[in-house]
Amino acid sequence: MAVRKAVKVAAFGGGTLVALYAFSELREQKKKQPQWARVQAAEQVKVAFQDELPSRAAQLGALGHADEFDVLVVGGGATGAGCALDAVTRNLKTALVERDDFSSGTSSRSTKLIHGGVRYLQKAIMKLDYEQYMMVKEALHERANLLEIAPHLSGPLPIMLPVYKWWQLPYYWAGIKMYDLVAGAQCLKSSYVLSKAKALELFPMLKKDKLVGAIVYYDGQHNDARMNLAIALTAARYGAAIANYTEVVHLLKRADPESGAVRVCGARCRDVITGQEFDVRAKCVINATGPFTDALRKMDDQKIPNICQPSAGVHIVIPGYYSPDNMGLLDPATSDGRVIFFLPWEKMTIAGTTDTPTDITPHPVPSEEDINFILKEIRNYLSPDVEVRRGDVLAAWSGIRPLVTDPNSKDTQSICRNHVVSISPSGMVTIAGGKWTTYRSMAEETLDAVVKTHGLKAGPCRTTGLMLEGAKDWTPTLYIRLVQDYGLEVEVAQHLASAYGGRAFEVAKMSHVTGKRWPIVGQRLVSEFPYIESEVQYAIKEYACTAIDVIARRTRLGFQNVQAADEALPRIVDLMGKELDWSEEKKMGELAAAKRFLHYEMGYKTRSEQLTNTEITLSPAEVDRYQKRFHKFDKENKGFITTVDVQRVLQSINVKIDQIALHEILNEVDLNKNGQVELIEFLQLMSAVKKGQVSDNRLAMLMKTAEESLNQREPVSVDRSGGGV
């Protein structure tokens, strides 16, 4: 096993001051390096670039009919896609297979940060650990590179660190300044200190009591799933044969004619969608399967010990009003010592993460315990004026980190995010561990090992500065051209520009005319999000095969709002069905699978359980009030209401709601799914709303509004005035 070298430097033995001096020297060296050095590599790529992506069928054909590839990468996450891009741009004949969708695992379930790791730098200084320091330094270089090669998908984000004790101010300031120093010339923006008043001005939701001030530093943020996809698509455009929903059944092996040693020479693969099996032969197989690393290693050798220890990280999404539009928050010391981020993302607010040991599963589910832990920590640093409600959790997910196991470690928090490059006796190369930000350097190190071990003819790595899918023609004002040339809404155009970069024009060209004065083209999938129908069609060109691919990774709707995603699903399935010629049975199966995904993996289950498991804790006066409201709809005193009852009341106050939409509204509250909302279910709903376990419930708001309208129409009593005016 070739583990990353751990280097010890005598300077750290001299204490923190010596380390500070060493870091400042490194910063000066960085300043002397020419800025263009980071992007020159892109000009050295000699591989042909394809403007038209091959279809998935063509890719499968290339995989099954090629005589032999130089490299077969197993795993379509960030690291696997990075390995494929690195290999193909070295002019190696490259293949990549992924048993699910690209970025379907950990790579789409991150904190969405591109960062060096502030807490790792703290450990490096406190423990005088040079290896941790070098890991942070490497990550900061990769942060700068990633922001440069995909500017449409990423950007700098200021993050506030609130300080509630005077002694912490210089302590945190020194640590954050060290972060800037290590970044050197690649520092995004210099960190700065804020007074209490200025901190509250920039982050008005912050808890005021005992606040001393704040420190703001900068890291990067990105759309992780689309970033992963951009890496994979770029590899495909340079000629790599890539295919999602293609699993490895078993590894192919043969005896070396010279040494007699058994060597891995490819894999037997199966198209998950059709069931067809075929062989992919390669001089080298790279295992980049993240949490499933050990499963593929055991295909090679059953007796080999595990090297990965999985850790679950849960995140939640809450409405955008919980945070400023462009300011994140870091809580460096939660109640149990974990770090919590609180970040604006895609006009929502994302909070996380937890760090707990877990079992390996392809479908991790966020637990109610973890969701409540995050909410509890949020309450600790937000103003008491801001009611943090369980019902405001719009989505939640769990991602499994493939941490490299330290046999002496007692918990996953102490495990370093360093990666391991391992070469088995049969020649299979495994890349395990690491983190999102360093995917490119991990791929570079892996391919260096591949070339050396297998004697492949290849040049040096060329991915530093290599622009990813959509980046080449992107500009910050590209969205204006989309508005002017195609008649898209500004919000939609901004979304397309940021998600697809220069490829946004291809999506716009596929958009249908709305028939309205404005927008001219671009029918939204759901009203409150800027995703449009033509994105579903374009997603198929980007190798989307299922409705889950569209709601989770081609768009991010499932990660932003599970309820909105659920509402958009029927239309998405219809659009995909037309493009892919799905039968009615296939469409029903896709719809059911996507609903299960939202229900379990995106937190819809835990969201709905807030209503199901609610005890009625209303006061007698509240029960009386809500019973009266209910009986304004249940005129016959049946004890339940249906869509017919609600529609009748709405018609009496001249309100029109589509029958399908009305059915969906009642279905949210219909706990036993019998097509009726009983009085007890309505009282449970109102009790959950009171507790904050459910928020923005459409039926509750609809009935309240209707009751107020009906009360205004009732004749005013004149008894107290004696009948006069």
C-alpha distance (Angstrom), angle and dihedral (degrees) to the residues before:
residue distance angle dihedral
M1 . . .
A2 3.77 . .
V3 3.78 105.5 .
R4 3.80 120.6 -173.1
K5 3.77 110.0 -86.9
A6 3.76 116.4 -98.9
V7 3.80 107.7 -144.5
K8 3.79 123.8 -162.7
V9 3.77 120.2 -159.4
A10 3.78 124.7 -161.3
A11 3.79 91.9 -139.8
F12 3.79 90.2 73.8
G13 3.79 89.5 57.2
G14 3.80 88.1 64.9
G15 3.77 92.3 64.7
T16 3.78 138.3 -108.5
L17 3.83 95.9 -51.7
V18 3.78 91.1 58.1
A19 3.80 89.0 47.4
L20 3.80 90.7 51.0
Y21 3.79 89.8 52.2
A22 3.81 91.0 49.3
F23 3.79 91.2 50.0
S24 3.81 92.5 49.7
E25 3.81 89.7 50.5
L26 3.79 89.7 52.9
R27 3.77 89.7 51.1
E28 3.81 91.1 53.9
Q29 3.79 89.6 50.9
K30 3.80 89.8 52.1
K31 3.80 90.9 52.1
K32 3.80 89.9 56.9
Q33 3.82 92.5 55.9
P34 3.82 114.6 96.4
Q35 3.79 113.3 -109.3
W36 3.81 93.5 -133.3
A37 3.81 91.7 61.4
R38 3.80 91.5 84.9
V39 3.82 95.5 57.7
Q40 3.78 101.9 37.9
A41 3.81 92.2 90.7
A42 3.80 92.2 72.5
E43 3.80 90.8 65.0
Q44 3.80 91.1 57.0
V45 3.83 95.6 62.3
K46 3.81 108.1 112.6
V47 3.81 97.2 -179.6
A48 3.81 120.1 114.4
F49 3.81 115.1 -105.7
Q50 3.82 120.3 -140.1
D51 3.80 118.6 -143.2
E52 3.80 91.4 -165.1
L53 3.79 118.4 57.5
P54 3.81 114.0 -131.8
S55 3.79 113.3 -116.9
R56 3.79 119.7 -106.1
A57 3.82 88.9 -108.4
A58 3.81 89.6 55.0
Q59 3.79 90.8 48.5
L60 3.80 91.8 51.3
G61 3.79 89.0 49.1
A62 3.80 90.5 52.5
L63 3.81 90.9 49.7
G64 3.79 95.0 49.2
H65 3.80 99.7 41.4
A66 3.80 103.9 40.6
D67 3.80 115.0 108.4
E68 3.80 95.0 -136.8
F69 3.78 137.7 -23.2
D70 3.76 123.7 -144.5
V71 3.80 91.2 -136.0
L72 3.81 133.8 19.0
V73 3.79 113.2 -167.9
V74 3.80 116.7 -160.2
G75 3.82 111.2 -157.0
G76 3.81 130.9 47.3
G77 3.79 100.5 -147.3
A78 3.80 123.4 111.7
T79 3.81 94.1 -75.8
G80 3.80 95.3 44.8
A81 3.80 93.0 46.9
G82 3.80 88.4 46.1
C83 3.81 90.6 53.3
A84 3.81 90.9 50.0
L85 3.81 92.1 50.1
D86 3.79 92.2 46.6
A87 3.82 92.0 49.0
V88 3.80 97.4 46.4
T89 3.81 93.3 47.5
R90 3.83 88.4 53.8
N91 3.82 84.3 60.0
L92 3.80 93.4 -107.5
K93 3.80 118.0 145.9
T94 3.79 99.4 -110.3
A95 3.82 137.4 -165.6
L96 3.81 130.4 179.2
V97 3.80 129.2 -171.0
E98 3.81 128.3 -173.5
R99 3.81 121.9 -173.7
D100 3.82 93.0 -148.0
D101 3.81 127.3 19.2
F102 3.79 126.8 -51.0
S103 3.82 107.8 -83.6
S104 3.80 92.0 4.7
G105 3.80 91.9 134.4
T106 3.78 132.9 44.1
S107 3.81 95.5 -28.2
S108 3.83 92.8 70.7
R109 3.82 94.9 41.7
S110 3.80 101.5 59.6
T111 3.81 131.2 119.1
K112 3.85 86.2 -97.3
L113 3.81 90.7 -120.3
I114 3.80 127.4 134.1
H115 3.76 98.9 -157.2
G116 3.77 146.5 149.1
G117 3.78 94.5 -135.5
V118 3.80 116.9 -102.8
R119 3.81 92.3 -159.7
Y120 3.80 92.1 51.2
L121 3.79 89.8 54.1
Q122 3.81 88.7 51.2
K123 3.82 89.6 53.3
A124 3.80 90.5 46.5
I125 3.81 91.4 55.8
M126 3.81 98.4 38.4
K127 3.81 93.3 46.8
L128 3.82 95.6 32.6
D129 3.80 87.8 -124.9
Y130 3.80 110.5 165.0
E131 3.81 93.2 -174.5
Q132 3.80 91.7 59.4
Y133 3.80 89.1 47.0
M134 3.81 91.1 53.0
M135 3.79 89.9 49.0
V136 3.82 90.3 55.3
K137 3.81 91.1 45.4
E138 3.80 91.1 51.4
A139 3.81 91.8 47.2
L140 3.81 92.0 51.1
H141 3.79 90.2 52.9
E142 3.81 89.8 49.3
R143 3.81 90.0 47.2
A144 3.80 90.4 58.1
N145 3.79 91.9 45.9
L146 3.81 94.6 49.1
L147 3.81 92.4 49.6
E148 3.80 88.0 52.3
I149 3.81 100.2 46.4
A150 3.83 95.5 46.1
P151 3.83 107.3 27.8
H152 3.80 92.4 156.1
L153 3.81 92.5 58.7
S154 3.79 98.5 39.0
G155 3.77 144.5 35.4
P156 3.80 143.7 161.9
L157 3.80 118.1 -75.4
P158 3.82 126.1 -163.5
I159 3.80 111.9 -133.3
M160 3.79 122.2 -162.1
L161 3.77 122.7 -143.7
P162 3.84 107.0 -162.8
V163 3.81 116.4 -146.8
Y164 3.82 121.7 -150.4
K165 3.81 100.5 173.2
W166 3.81 125.6 56.2
W167 3.79 94.7 -135.4
Q168 3.80 90.6 56.3
L169 3.79 93.3 60.3
P170 3.85 97.6 74.3
Y171 3.82 90.6 35.3
Y172 3.80 94.6 54.9
W173 3.81 92.1 37.7
A174 3.81 91.3 56.3
G175 3.81 91.3 49.2
I176 3.80 94.1 48.3
K177 3.81 91.9 45.9
M178 3.80 87.7 52.5
Y179 3.82 86.7 55.4
D180 3.81 89.2 55.6
L181 3.80 91.4 46.0
V182 3.78 94.1 52.2
A183 3.83 90.1 49.7
G184 3.80 88.7 53.6
A185 3.79 113.1 171.8
Q186 3.79 88.7 -1.1
C187 3.81 92.8 63.2
L188 3.80 105.8 129.7
K189 3.80 95.3 -146.5
S190 3.76 131.5 -22.9
S191 3.81 116.9 -94.8
Y192 3.79 119.7 -119.5
V193 3.81 143.0 -169.9
L194 3.81 123.4 -113.5
S195 3.77 130.7 -157.7
K196 3.80 118.6 -125.6
A197 3.82 91.7 -102.1
K198 3.81 93.5 49.7
A199 3.80 92.4 45.4
L200 3.81 90.6 54.2
E201 3.79 90.4 46.1
L202 3.80 91.3 56.0
F203 3.82 95.0 37.2
P204 3.83 106.6 26.1
M205 3.82 92.7 171.6
L206 3.82 90.4 66.1
K207 3.81 120.8 114.9
K208 3.82 108.0 -101.9
D209 3.81 101.3 -162.8
K210 3.82 112.7 105.8
L211 3.81 91.4 -9.2
V212 3.81 108.7 154.6
G213 3.79 99.8 -179.9
A214 3.78 139.6 -69.7
I215 3.79 143.0 -108.9
V216 3.80 121.7 -137.4
Y217 3.79 122.5 -156.4
Y218 3.80 132.6 169.0
D219 3.78 133.0 -117.0
G220 3.78 133.1 157.9
Q221 3.79 129.4 -95.7
H222 3.79 129.9 -164.1
N223 3.78 147.2 170.6
D224 3.80 94.5 -100.6
A225 3.81 101.0 -165.3
R226 3.78 94.1 47.9
M227 3.80 90.6 43.5
N228 3.80 89.1 55.5
L229 3.79 90.1 47.4
A230 3.83 90.7 48.9
I231 3.82 90.2 55.7
A232 3.82 91.8 49.6
L233 3.82 93.7 45.6
T234 3.80 91.2 48.6
A235 3.81 88.9 53.7
A236 3.81 89.0 50.5
R237 3.80 91.9 50.7
Y238 3.80 89.5 53.5
G239 3.79 89.6 53.8
A240 3.81 107.3 -89.5
A241 3.82 114.6 145.3
I242 3.81 103.3 -129.9
A243 3.79 129.8 173.5
N244 3.77 133.0 177.4
Y245 3.83 122.1 -154.3
T246 3.81 88.1 38.2
E247 3.78 113.9 123.0
V248 3.79 131.3 -167.0
V249 3.80 109.7 -116.6
H250 3.79 94.8 -176.1
L251 3.79 139.4 -26.7
L252 3.80 121.6 -97.6
K253 3.80 117.0 -129.1
R254 3.77 138.0 -176.1
A255 3.79 136.9 178.0
D256 3.78 116.8 -102.4
P257 3.85 105.7 -116.6
E258 3.80 92.2 -141.2
S259 3.81 104.5 40.9
G260 3.79 100.0 19.6
A261 3.82 89.8 -131.7
V262 3.79 116.8 143.8
R263 3.82 111.1 -113.8
V264 3.81 132.8 -170.2
C265 3.81 107.3 -115.2
G266 3.79 104.0 173.3
A267 3.79 141.2 -51.6
R268 3.77 141.8 -85.9
C269 3.82 104.4 -122.0
R270 3.77 134.4 -166.7
D271 3.78 128.3 -154.5
V272 3.81 100.3 -128.8
I273 3.80 91.8 -154.8
T274 3.83 99.4 51.9
G275 3.81 100.7 19.4
Q276 3.81 91.4 -127.8
E277 3.82 115.0 147.5
F278 3.80 128.2 -150.7
D279 3.79 140.5 161.3
V280 3.79 124.2 -108.1
R281 3.78 111.0 -163.7
A282 3.79 121.0 -159.1
K283 3.79 140.1 165.4
C284 3.80 88.8 -129.6
V285 3.81 135.0 20.0
I286 3.81 118.3 -152.8
N287 3.79 117.8 -156.0
A288 3.82 107.0 -148.3
T289 3.80 99.0 152.2
G290 3.81 99.4 131.4
P291 3.82 111.5 -150.4
F292 3.82 89.3 9.7
T293 3.80 93.0 58.4
D294 3.78 94.1 114.0
A295 3.81 93.4 49.3
L296 3.82 91.3 61.4
R297 3.81 91.9 40.9
K298 3.80 88.8 55.8
M299 3.82 89.5 52.2
D300 3.78 83.7 62.5
D301 3.82 96.8 40.8
Q302 3.80 123.4 3.1
K303 3.81 92.9 -160.7
I304 3.79 97.5 54.7
P305 3.85 114.4 114.9
N306 3.81 121.8 -117.3
I307 3.79 117.9 -98.1
C308 3.82 100.2 -176.0
Q309 3.78 128.7 76.9
P310 3.81 110.8 -168.1
S311 3.79 121.0 -137.9
A312 3.80 125.0 -170.7
G313 3.78 120.4 -133.2
V314 3.81 116.1 -169.0
H315 3.80 122.9 -161.6
I316 3.78 130.9 -176.4
V317 3.80 132.2 -156.4
I318 3.79 120.5 -143.0
P319 3.83 131.1 173.4
G320 3.78 119.3 -64.4
Y321 3.80 93.2 -115.7
Y322 3.81 89.8 75.0
S323 3.82 90.5 75.7
P324 3.81 138.5 26.1
D325 3.80 116.0 -93.3
N326 3.79 94.8 -108.1
M327 3.78 110.1 19.7
G328 3.78 128.2 84.0
L329 3.78 128.7 -164.2
L330 3.80 132.2 -137.8
D331 3.79 123.5 -158.5
P332 3.82 102.5 -164.7
A333 3.80 96.7 -175.1
T334 3.78 117.1 39.1
S335 3.79 123.0 178.7
D336 3.81 91.4 -84.9
G337 3.81 98.5 34.6
R338 3.79 98.3 -98.1
V339 3.81 124.0 129.0
I340 3.79 119.4 -115.2
F341 3.82 124.4 -162.2
F342 3.79 121.9 -158.4
L343 3.80 108.4 -167.5
P344 3.80 141.1 168.0
W345 3.81 109.3 -121.7
E346 3.80 130.7 170.0
K347 3.85 89.5 -14.8
M348 3.81 89.8 -55.7
T349 3.82 131.1 90.2
I350 3.78 120.3 -110.1
A351 3.82 121.6 -161.8
G352 3.80 129.7 -173.4
T353 2.86 174.1 8.7
T354 3.78 133.8 -143.0
D355 3.78 122.5 -176.1
T356 3.80 114.5 -152.5
P357 3.82 133.9 144.8
T358 3.80 112.4 -100.8
D359 3.77 144.3 174.2
I360 3.80 118.3 -100.9
T361 3.80 112.4 -102.8
P362 3.81 133.7 155.4
H363 3.80 89.1 -134.7
P364 3.83 110.4 46.1
V365 3.80 115.7 -173.0
P366 3.82 125.2 -150.5
S367 3.79 111.7 -122.1
E368 3.78 125.8 -134.6
E369 3.80 88.5 -126.3
D370 3.81 92.5 59.2
I371 3.80 92.8 44.2
N372 3.80 91.1 52.7
F373 3.82 91.3 46.5
I374 3.80 90.4 57.2
L375 3.82 92.0 45.8
K376 3.81 90.3 49.9
E377 3.80 91.8 52.7
I378 3.80 91.2 47.2
R379 3.80 90.2 55.1
N380 3.81 89.3 54.5
Y381 3.78 94.4 65.8
L382 3.81 103.8 27.5
S383 3.78 123.4 86.4
P384 3.84 116.4 -91.5
D385 3.82 85.0 -122.7
V386 3.80 87.8 70.1
E387 3.79 109.0 75.3
V388 3.80 106.7 -149.2
R389 3.79 102.4 -150.1
R390 3.78 127.7 -167.5
G391 3.77 87.4 -140.7
D392 3.81 90.6 63.8
V393 3.81 91.6 69.3
L394 3.80 100.1 109.3
A395 3.80 96.2 178.6
A396 3.78 138.7 -4.3
W397 3.77 133.0 -170.1
S398 3.77 142.5 177.2
G399 3.80 124.6 -138.4
I400 3.80 124.9 -167.2
R401 3.79 114.9 -133.7
P402 3.82 113.3 -148.8
L403 3.80 95.8 -140.1
V404 3.80 119.0 -177.8
T405 3.77 109.6 -114.3
D406 3.77 121.6 -118.7
P407 3.85 106.4 -160.5
N408 3.81 89.9 -144.8
S409 3.80 94.5 50.8
K410 3.81 118.5 109.7
D411 3.79 97.8 -168.7
T412 3.80 139.3 18.4
Q413 3.81 93.8 -114.8
S414 3.80 91.4 73.0
I415 3.78 94.8 50.6
C416 3.79 114.3 107.9
R417 3.79 118.9 -128.9
N418 3.82 90.3 -126.6
H419 3.76 116.5 132.8
V420 3.77 132.4 -128.7
V421 3.80 127.6 -141.6
S422 3.80 108.6 -158.7
I423 3.81 128.5 -176.6
S424 3.78 116.6 -160.9
P425 3.84 123.4 -145.9
S426 3.81 87.6 -105.1
G427 3.80 91.6 56.1
M428 3.80 101.0 -106.1
V429 3.80 110.7 144.1
T430 3.81 118.1 -143.7
I431 3.79 125.3 -164.0
A432 3.81 111.9 -167.8
G433 3.78 137.7 167.1
G434 3.79 124.3 11.6
K435 3.79 126.1 110.5
W436 3.80 139.7 -95.1
T437 3.79 96.0 -94.1
T438 3.80 94.6 57.5
Y439 3.82 97.8 45.5
R440 3.84 92.0 116.0
S441 3.80 97.2 51.2
M442 3.81 89.6 43.9
A443 3.81 89.0 53.8
E444 3.79 90.8 47.5
E445 3.80 92.2 52.6
T446 3.80 90.7 46.2
L447 3.81 94.1 51.5
D448 3.79 91.1 45.9
A449 3.82 87.3 56.6
V450 3.82 91.4 45.7
V451 3.80 93.7 51.2
K452 3.79 92.6 46.6
T453 3.82 97.1 43.9
H454 3.80 97.4 43.9
G455 3.79 98.1 34.3
L456 3.81 94.5 -123.5
K457 3.79 119.8 171.7
A458 3.79 105.0 -119.5
G459 3.76 139.1 133.3
P460 3.80 127.8 -125.0
C461 3.81 124.7 -66.0
R462 3.80 113.0 -70.5
T463 3.80 102.8 -177.9
T464 3.80 99.3 96.6
G465 3.78 104.7 104.8
L466 3.82 92.9 3.3
M467 3.81 107.1 144.2
L468 3.79 115.6 -125.5
E469 3.80 130.3 -136.9
G470 3.82 110.9 -53.3
A471 3.80 96.2 5.5
K472 3.79 99.6 99.2
D473 3.82 98.6 70.2
W474 3.80 97.9 28.7
T475 3.80 121.9 119.1
P476 3.82 129.1 170.5
T477 3.81 89.3 -110.3
L478 3.81 97.2 46.2
Y479 3.81 90.8 108.3
I480 3.82 90.1 65.0
R481 3.79 90.2 61.5
L482 3.80 89.3 50.8
V483 3.79 90.3 53.7
Q484 3.80 93.7 45.7
D485 3.82 98.5 40.9
Y486 3.80 100.2 40.5
G487 3.81 108.1 19.3
L488 3.80 96.4 -117.4
E489 3.80 122.8 159.9
V490 3.80 112.1 -96.8
E491 3.82 92.9 -118.8
V492 3.81 91.3 49.6
A493 3.80 92.1 46.9
Q494 3.80 91.4 50.3
H495 3.79 90.3 51.0
L496 3.82 93.5 48.7
A497 3.80 91.8 48.6
S498 3.80 92.6 50.5
A499 3.81 95.8 43.3
Y500 3.80 100.4 41.2
G501 3.80 105.0 18.7
G502 3.79 111.0 -163.6
R503 3.80 89.9 -3.7
A504 3.81 89.9 67.5
F505 3.82 89.4 93.1
E506 3.80 89.5 63.4
V507 3.81 89.6 55.3
A508 3.80 91.3 46.5
K509 3.83 91.8 51.1
M510 3.81 89.6 56.4
S511 3.82 92.8 52.3
H512 3.79 118.7 111.3
V513 3.79 125.7 -129.0
T514 3.81 111.1 -98.1
G515 3.82 96.2 -151.9
K516 3.81 88.8 -129.5
R517 3.78 129.0 114.7
W518 3.80 87.4 -116.9
P519 2.94 135.1 47.7
I520 3.78 94.4 26.9
V521 3.81 93.6 -163.7
G522 3.78 135.4 10.7
Q523 3.80 119.7 73.4
R524 3.81 110.4 -153.7
L525 3.79 121.0 -128.3
V526 3.82 90.0 -143.2
S527 3.78 125.4 8.5
E528 3.82 100.2 -122.4
F529 3.83 97.7 48.7
P530 3.82 127.3 63.3
Y531 3.82 96.1 -129.4
I532 3.81 113.0 123.4
E533 3.79 134.0 -159.5
S534 3.81 96.0 -109.0
E535 3.81 88.5 63.6
V536 3.80 88.1 68.3
Q537 3.80 90.5 55.9
Y538 3.80 91.6 45.2
A539 3.81 90.5 47.7
I540 3.80 88.7 65.1
K541 3.82 88.9 57.3
E542 3.81 85.6 53.0
Y543 3.83 89.0 56.9
A544 3.81 98.2 -97.5
C545 3.81 106.7 160.5
T546 3.80 103.1 171.2
A547 3.79 139.4 37.9
I548 3.82 87.9 -111.8
D549 3.81 89.3 60.5
V550 3.81 89.0 57.8
I551 3.81 100.4 45.2
A552 3.81 95.3 39.7
R553 3.80 108.7 33.9
R554 3.83 115.3 6.5
T555 3.79 87.3 47.1
R556 3.82 121.1 14.5
L557 3.79 96.7 -137.4
G558 3.82 94.8 120.1
F559 3.81 90.3 53.6
Q560 3.80 92.7 47.6
N561 3.79 104.0 44.4
V562 3.81 124.0 -3.4
Q563 3.78 93.0 -164.3
A564 3.80 93.4 52.8
A565 3.81 89.6 46.8
D566 3.80 90.1 51.1
E567 3.80 90.3 53.0
A568 3.81 92.3 48.7
L569 3.81 94.6 49.6
P570 3.83 99.9 85.8
R571 3.81 91.6 54.2
I572 3.81 92.4 44.2
V573 3.81 91.1 51.2
D574 3.82 91.0 48.6
L575 3.80 92.2 51.0
M576 3.81 93.1 46.8
G577 3.79 90.7 44.9
K578 3.80 91.2 57.7
E579 3.79 93.1 47.6
L580 3.81 96.1 44.0
D581 3.82 97.8 33.3
W582 3.79 95.1 -119.9
S583 3.80 120.5 -177.3
E584 3.80 120.0 -126.4
E585 3.80 88.7 -104.6
K586 3.80 91.0 52.8
K587 3.81 91.1 48.5
M588 3.79 91.6 51.7
G589 3.80 90.2 49.5
E590 3.81 91.7 50.1
L591 3.78 91.3 49.4
A592 3.81 92.1 49.9
A593 3.82 92.8 47.2
A594 3.80 92.5 49.9
K595 3.79 91.4 48.6
R596 3.81 90.0 51.6
F597 3.81 89.1 50.7
L598 3.81 91.5 53.0
H599 3.80 92.0 42.1
Y600 3.79 97.2 53.4
E601 3.82 111.5 14.9
M602 3.82 99.2 36.3
G603 3.78 97.4 43.0
Y604 3.81 101.4 -107.1
K605 3.82 88.8 129.6
T606 3.80 94.2 55.4
R607 3.81 89.1 44.4
S608 3.81 93.5 53.4
E609 3.81 92.1 42.8
Q610 3.80 88.9 64.7
L611 3.78 86.5 71.7
T612 3.80 98.3 36.4
N613 3.81 95.0 51.9
T614 3.79 97.1 41.0
E615 3.80 118.5 123.2
I616 3.78 114.8 -145.6
T617 3.81 106.1 -108.7
L618 3.80 98.7 165.0
S619 3.79 121.2 136.1
P620 3.84 117.9 -114.1
A621 3.82 89.2 -104.7
E622 3.81 91.5 51.8
V623 3.81 92.0 47.5
D624 3.80 89.6 51.4
R625 3.82 91.9 48.7
Y626 3.80 93.8 49.4
Q627 3.80 92.9 44.6
K628 3.80 89.2 55.5
R629 3.80 89.8 49.3
F630 3.80 90.8 49.7
H631 3.82 92.9 49.5
K632 3.79 91.6 54.8
F633 3.80 83.7 70.3
D634 3.82 98.0 32.8
K635 3.81 96.2 59.5
E636 3.82 93.7 162.5
N637 3.83 93.2 52.0
K638 3.82 90.6 -122.8
G639 3.80 91.2 150.6
F640 3.79 91.8 -119.3
I641 3.79 141.1 59.2
T642 3.81 131.5 -140.8
T643 3.79 135.0 -168.4
V644 3.83 87.9 -88.6
D645 3.82 91.4 59.3
V646 3.79 93.3 47.9
Q647 3.80 93.0 44.8
R648 3.83 90.7 52.3
V649 3.81 92.2 54.2
L650 3.80 92.5 44.9
Q651 3.79 91.6 51.6
S652 3.81 90.1 52.4
I653 3.81 89.6 59.1
N654 3.83 93.7 40.6
V655 3.80 95.9 -109.4
K656 3.79 118.4 141.3
I657 3.81 124.0 -158.7
D658 3.78 126.1 172.2
Q659 3.83 112.5 -105.7
I660 3.82 92.9 -126.3
A661 3.82 91.6 50.3
L662 3.79 90.3 48.1
H663 3.79 91.1 51.9
E664 3.82 89.5 52.7
I665 3.81 90.7 50.0
L666 3.81 92.8 54.2
N667 3.80 92.7 41.2
E668 3.82 90.3 63.6
V669 3.81 89.1 64.6
D670 3.80 99.6 31.8
L671 3.81 95.2 99.8
N672 3.82 97.8 177.0
K673 3.83 91.7 42.0
N674 3.79 95.7 -130.2
G675 3.80 95.2 134.2
Q676 3.82 92.4 -103.4
V677 3.78 136.2 91.2
E678 3.81 108.9 -139.8
L679 3.80 123.0 -153.6
I680 3.81 90.6 -109.9
E681 3.82 89.9 54.5
F682 3.79 90.6 50.2
L683 3.81 91.6 50.1
Q684 3.82 89.5 48.9
L685 3.79 88.2 52.2
M686 3.80 93.7 51.2
S687 3.81 91.0 45.9
A688 3.82 90.1 51.8
V689 3.81 90.3 48.5
K690 3.81 90.1 51.0
K691 3.82 91.4 51.8
G692 3.79 92.8 46.8
Q693 3.80 91.5 -117.1
V694 3.81 89.9 120.1
S695 3.79 124.9 32.2
D696 3.79 136.7 178.6
N697 3.80 91.8 17.7
R698 3.77 108.0 176.2
L699 3.81 97.4 -149.8
A700 3.81 92.9 50.3
M701 3.81 91.9 50.1
L702 3.79 93.2 42.1
M703 3.81 93.7 52.5
K704 3.80 92.4 44.7
T705 3.81 92.0 51.4
A706 3.80 92.1 45.4
E707 3.83 91.5 49.6
E708 3.81 91.1 51.7
S709 3.81 90.8 50.4
L710 3.81 92.0 48.4
N711 3.82 91.8 48.8
Q712 3.80 90.9 53.4
R713 3.81 89.7 55.7
E714 3.80 95.3 52.0
P715 3.85 114.5 101.5
V716 3.78 114.9 -97.9
S717 3.82 113.5 -116.6
V718 3.84 114.1 -117.0
D719 3.82 97.2 -173.1
R720 3.80 95.4 107.6
S721 3.81 92.2 51.2
G722 3.78 91.8 54.3
G723 3.77 91.6 -114.1
G724 3.80 94.5 -62.0
V725 3.77 132.5 105.1
